[in-house]
Amino acid sequence: MTSQNTIEKQEYGKVIIAGAGPGDPELITLKLQRSLANAEVIIYDRLVNPAIITENASPEAVTISAGKQGYNNASFTQEEINNLLLLHAKQGKTVLRLKGGDVAFFSNVLDELKCLVENGINYEIIPGITAAAGASAYTGIPLTARGYAQGVQLLTYNPNSHYSPEKWKQLASGTDTLVFYMSVKNIADVAELLLRYSKKPGTPLAVIEQASTKYQQVHLSDLQHCSHDFSGKKFSSPSLLIIGEVVHLYKSLNWNENAAPGSVFNELVTQQI
């Protein structure tokens, strides 16, 4: 016997939640390319390169910018995004929810999945290249290079993160490469905390702006000097922070030259350290 919930799912449309990669329009998957061509409604985040949509989406598709920018009240709330997904899916439409990078890393995908499940909406998830992988490839910095790092940790930090002292000790004493998402406003704080818990002052770090795009910029420093080196510096979002001995490999392995300073692939707000 077919349940009422199953019947409703068949009558409704479908939501595809997909990662658009780190910025280079050529880094999307073939599956996402097909989904872009077939989607009737596309709800996309601020960090999605607009070229991905203009080059692949149907001209008839309804496109909605959800924003999703930290510290910006103009962005849609998560509740508003959930309601948009439900509104269009319940009209029987194919909805593409497009996020920067990969949907599993530092996105609100859980809230959206719960909403779809609770309302009986069919969904599919398409992975994308996360920012750490894009930044690693386009700077020539292998995040787990043998002899330099035993592993990699993907993190984020802001004043509300409330990591325990034990966590900072673990981060500071280990040999893993540390990759911080959405943290460039707090580089000085991250460095101070790692130094407080005995990370070596000369540990190198790199800030990669707009990784994988033609506007990519790489800025090098170390834990001891980054506060001075980046004082008053504004970084274009998205920016990623890589800390660890693997950063030493950038100068010898980088194959992708920096673009003109100040260029951006989207209307992105700069973040000041």
N, C-alpha and C positions, 0 to 999 in steps of 0.2 A: 504493500500500500504506500503510495507517495504522500509524504508529509506536506502540510500546508506551506512550511518554510521552503521546501524544494520547489513547489509550484511557483512561489513568489520569485525565487531566484531565476527561474526560467522566463518569467514574464519581464523581469527587469533587464536593464542593460548590463554592461560590464565595466569595471574599473581596472585599468592597467597602471600599476605603479612602477615607474621605471627610473633608472639612473642615467643621466645624460653625460656622465663623465666629467673630467676636470676642466674642460674648456675647449680643447681642440675639436672642431666639429667632425673630424674624420675618425675620432675615437669612439663613436657610438657603435653599438652592435647592429648586425643585420636585422635582428628581431625588433629592435627599437625603430629602425628605419621603416620597417613594414608597418609597425604600430602607428607611427607618425602619419603615414600615408592614409591609414584607415580610420584614424580617430575622428570623431565628430566634435568632440570638445577636448581642448588641451588646457590644463591648469598647471602652470609652470612657476617655479621659484626664480628668484632674482638672479641666482648664480648660474642659471642655464644660459649658455651662449645663444643669443637670438638667432644666429645663423643656422643652428640646428633645426629650429622650427621653420624658418623661411625657406630653407633648402629642401625640406623633406615633407612638411605637412601639406595636407590638401588645402587648396585655396578656400574651400567651403567650410573648413573647420572653424569653430568658435574658439578663440584663444583668450585666456584669462590669466593675467599676471597676479600671482598671489603675494609677491614681495618676499616675505620670510627673511627680513633683515633684522639682525639684533639691534636693539636700542632705537628702533624706528617704529613709531606708533602708526605710521601710514600703512604698514604691512597688514595683511589679513590676519585675524586671529586664527588659531587652530580650529576653533569651533566654526568659524565662518567657512573655512576650507572644507571641513567635514560636511557642512550643510550644502555646499556647492556640489560635492561629490554625490551626495544623496539626491539632490534636486535633478541633476542631469541623468544619473543612472536610473532613477525611477521613471524617467520619461522614455526609457528604452534605448538610450544612447550609449555608444562606446566612448568612454571617458579615459583620457590619458593623463595621469598625474605624474608630472615630470619634475624630478629633483636633480640638483647638481651632484656630481660624483656618483656614489653608489648609495642606494636607499637604506642599506643596513648600517651605515656609519654616520652617527651624529645627525640623524634626521628624526622627525616626529612620525616615522612610519608606523610605530606601534599604535598611536592614537587613531590614525586613519584606518588601520587594519581592524582594530576593535570596533570602530564605527561601522565598517562595512559588514563585519560578521554579525553584529547586533541587529542590523537592518536587512539581513538576508540578501546582500548584494554579492554577486560573483566577482572575483578579482583574480588578478595574475600579477606576479612580480618579475620584472626584468632587471637583472643586475647591470651595474655600470662600473667603470674604472674609478676607484676612489681617489681622492686628491693626493694621498700619500704615494700611491703607485704612480700617478701622473707626474708628480714632482720629482720622484726618484728617477724615473726614466728620462725626463727632459732636463735633468741636471747632471746625469751620469753618476749620481750618488746611490750606490747599492746599499739598501738599508740594513742588510744582514751580511755584509761582506765578511768573508772568513778572515779571522785574525784581527778584526776591528769590532765586531759586535756579535753577541751570542743570540740576539733576538731583536725584536722591535715591539714597542708599545705605542699604541695609538691612543692619544689622550686629548682632553680639552681642559682649559683652566680659565676661571674668572674669579673675582673676589667671593663669589657665593659657592665655589666648588667644595670648600671645607674638607680637603684631603687631610687625613690624620697624620701626625708626626711619623708614625710607622710607615705610612705610604711614601712620604717624602724621603725617609731613610732608605727605603727599598729602591726608589728611583735614583737617588743620588749615589748609592753604593754599587749598583749593578752595572753591567757592561752593555745592556740593551740600548739600541738607538731609541730616542724619545721623539715622537712626532706629535706636535700639539696643533690641533685644529682650532680655529676661531679664538686664538689666544694672543694675537700680535699686540693688542692693546695692553697686554699684561706681561710682556717679555721681561721687563725689569723685575717684576714680582717673582716670576718663574725662576729667573737667574738667582735672585737673592735667596729663595727658598732652597734651591739645589746647593748653593754654596754653604748655606747655614747647616745643611745636613751632610756636608763633607764631599760634595762633588768637586773635582779638581778645577781650580780657577781657569786653567788654560783649555778646558774642554771647548771645542769649536762648536759654533752653531751657524745656521743659515736660515734666513727668511726668504721664502720664494713667493713672489707676487705673481698671481695669474698664471700659475703653472700650466704648461703645455700649450699656451696660446702664443701668438706672435708678439705679444706684449710682455712676455715673461721677464722678470727682473730677479736677480739673486743678490742678496746682501750678506756678507760674511762678517763674523765677529767671534767672540768667545764669551764665556760666562762672566769673566772679570771685567770686560770692557764694553759689553753690549749697551749698558745704560748710558755710557758716554757716547759711544759710536752712533747710537740711534736716538739720541736726545732730540726731541722735537720733530723726529722723522715721521712722515705720514706714509703708511703703506696702503696700496690699493687692495681692496677686497675682491676676490678671496686671496688670503695669504696664509702660508703654512710655515711653521717653525720646526726645524729639524735640529736636534741636539745630540752630539755624539762624535766619536772618533771618525766615523765614516765621512763626515763633512770634509775631512782632510783630502779626500779623494776627488773633490769637485774640480780643483784646478787642473788635475791631470786627465780626468775622464770626461769633463764637460764637452759636449759636442754642439750645444744649442746656444748661440750667442745671444746676449741680452738685447732687448729691443730698445727703442728710443724711450728715455725716461719720461714718465708721466702719461704714457699712452694707456688706454684701457679698452677692453673688448666689449664693455657694457657700461651703462651709467652706474658705476659703482662708487660708493662712498668710501673715502679714505679713512683709515683708522690711525690715530696718533698714539705713539707709545708714551 
